[in-house]
């Protein structure tokens, strides 16, 4: 999103700027998220942010572009991410660059109807190759979270479970029924 100047001198937000990732040096535009998935991402970053702030663990961010080089020639944009103060000290400001040059401890992808199985698996493998410690895939329709601790080790959390992130986020616990609560469809 950028600021565009209107004829009357009032600034307006330009929503036409695409969201992208960088794959082997090439910009790849990402399709927009649906409102439902964007809402889940917002809820999740708030819950994670409150926990990491309360326990002084690091930073939770949404839609941040991460430079995963040199391990992977990619800059990926997880829907939500957590970076510990071990990886990026509290005293160090996030740079004013397009991509944050740090590997998140936790990467969260909210699965949208536009995501393919192949691209989801590719992202998960890349996150682990770069050094991410935990990857969550949030499925809004099924109301489940697939938590990967390695590319081949997963735990499925259902609406009846409390989502946890030990040892990456000690003490974090979120009842998934709270994350997935919503009204009826119109």
Protein Blocks (a to p, Z undefined) as FASTA:
>chain_A
ZZdddfkopacddfkbccdddeehiacddddddfklmmmmmmmmmmmmmmmmmnonbccd
ehiacdfbfkbgcddddfbdcddfklmcfklccddbfbdcbddfbdcddddfkbcfklmm
mmmmmmmmnopabdcdddfklopacddfbfkbccdddfkbccdfbfklghiacdfklmmg
ccddZZ
